[in-house]
Amino acid sequence: MATRNQKISRAMRKAWKEGNRLCFDGKLPRPTFYVDKNLLKKNTAQALWQSIGGKQKISIDPAAIKNAQYLIRLMLHEMIHQLQWQQKSERTKHEQHGRFFQAHCLRIQKLTGYNVFWPRG
C-alpha cells in the first residue's frame, strides 16, 4: 500500500505533466519531485521550485495539501518559476513574483480559471 507521501508525489507528477501540456505547450523540462515535510518550517513556503547544480526540483510540504485542485494551483505556481528561470534576462530570472510572473499568472488564470499567484485563494 502506498504511503501518503508516495500518493502526493504521484499526484505532483501528474499535475505537473498536465500543467505542462495545457499551459506551457509541453516545453518545460521535467524536474525532480520531492515531498518535504519540513518545507514550511524551513522556508515558510508550501511549495518551492529550485535549480541546484543545474538540476531542477519542485518540493511540496504534504501538510499544505488540502485537495487535488489546491495541489494543481501550487504546481502551476512553481511551474511559472521554472519557466522564469529559463529566461535569458537575469532580471526576469531573479524578480520572483514580478511582471513576468504576474503576466503568466493571468494567462494561466484565463486558461484554467485557477488563481495561481496566491494558490491559497
C-alpha positions, 0 to 999 in steps of 0.5 A: 500500500502506498504511503501518503507521501508516495500518493502526493508525489504521484499526484505532483507528477501528474499535475505537473505533466498536465500543467505542462501540456495545457499551459506551457505547450509541453516545453518545460523540462521535467524536474525532480519531485520531492515531498518535504515535510519540513518545507514550511518550517524551513522556508515558510513556503508550501511549495518551492521550485529550485535549480541546484547544480543545474538540476531542477526540483519542485518540493511540496510540504504534504501538510499544505495539501488540502485537495487535488485542485489546491495541489494543481494551483501550487504546481502551476505556481512553481511551474511559472518559476521554472519557466522564469528561470529559463529566461535569458534576462537575469532580471526576469530570472531573479524578480520572483513574483514580478511582471513576468510572473504576474503576466503568466499568472493571468494567462494561466488564470484565463486558461484554467480559471485557477488563481495561481499567484496566491494558490491559497485563494 
